[in-house]
Amino acid sequence: MRYMRLDRSFKLALNVLFIGAAIFFFARSLDLDADTLARISPLLAPTNVAALVILGVANLLTQHAAWQILTRQVEASIPYCWSLGIWSYSNVGKYVPGKVVPLFIRSKAYGRFNVGALRVGYALFLDHFFSLLAAGVVATLVVARLPTLSAHIGSLIMVVGAAGAGLVLWPRGANGVTAGLARLAGKESPPALTRPCLLGCLAIHLAGLFWQGLGMVMLAQVFGAGGMADMPFLIGALAFASTVGMLSVFAPAGIGVKDLTLLALLSQVMPAPQAALVALAARLWTSGTELLIGFGAYFAMAAAAPRNS
């Protein structure tokens, strides 16, 4: 629909605006004195880097498990190794501004397995829906407890989060929401989802948030800004920032928008310099892992294709 297709130059202007704002606020928050630089070096230790890579891979494998469930539900499943490779490489497309590259990559690749583009589009749409639902539920329950919010606003936010969780227990309601969103996008309604599928997808996305939370705790500990006791808030902050970034359709991979949101939330519970370091490190960790695995999957599939053609 027309209102969903922002002009390319307008998207570019918004990208520049938010990336510029992110650079400005991060630069203002960072205080790169000797003490701060001393805290950065332990992050580069082999054990810490290896731990972050393992957590990043665990998060991506968990997210792919949800994709597997959804493709099976809409009758678009293919062999696991190819599904994992295509899914991983298509995530690189999120970083291309102004285009729906993940859908293009998955549709073209799945077409070689005689899977229609419409079914792939359904699965991608539902995957985003559950990702937003899981992140939204976790984020609202945590953000509602921010000390800067009034009790009434906090209660209202928690009700919204609980309503999102309730959709999973009410398949008819969830199917009605997905059908309504499909109509807004000018598409046919996706296949009806069963309660096991709803519960499974939500549980898997919540598990992915757990891996991300462990990574956030590790980053906070390295920079002396928190520990395991802060894990619920750190998970919620990253989930909320990811939700805002995903909804910002003009920003590739939510760059700028997600980072500013995370910085603002972390600044509520830790000094600004540490908040900026944690938010910046979180971006490098999540995007770096995604890009490395994505390009690795591409070269692995390219090497295997001649033997499987």
Secondary structure as GFF3:
##gff-version 3
##sequence-region A 1 309
A	DSSP	three_ten_helix	2	4	.	.	.	ID=ss1
A	DSSP	alpha_helix	8	29	.	.	.	ID=ss2
A	DSSP	alpha_helix	34	40	.	.	.	ID=ss3
A	DSSP	three_ten_helix	41	44	.	.	.	ID=ss4
A	DSSP	alpha_helix	46	73	.	.	.	ID=ss5
A	DSSP	alpha_helix	80	90	.	.	.	ID=ss6
A	DSSP	three_ten_helix	91	95	.	.	.	ID=ss7
A	DSSP	alpha_helix	101	111	.	.	.	ID=ss8
A	DSSP	alpha_helix	117	143	.	.	.	ID=ss9
A	DSSP	alpha_helix	151	168	.	.	.	ID=ss10
A	DSSP	alpha_helix	171	184	.	.	.	ID=ss11
A	DSSP	alpha_helix	195	222	.	.	.	ID=ss12
A	DSSP	three_ten_helix	228	230	.	.	.	ID=ss13
A	DSSP	alpha_helix	231	247	.	.	.	ID=ss14
A	DSSP	three_ten_helix	252	254	.	.	.	ID=ss15
A	DSSP	alpha_helix	257	266	.	.	.	ID=ss16
A	DSSP	alpha_helix	272	308	.	.	.	ID=ss17
###
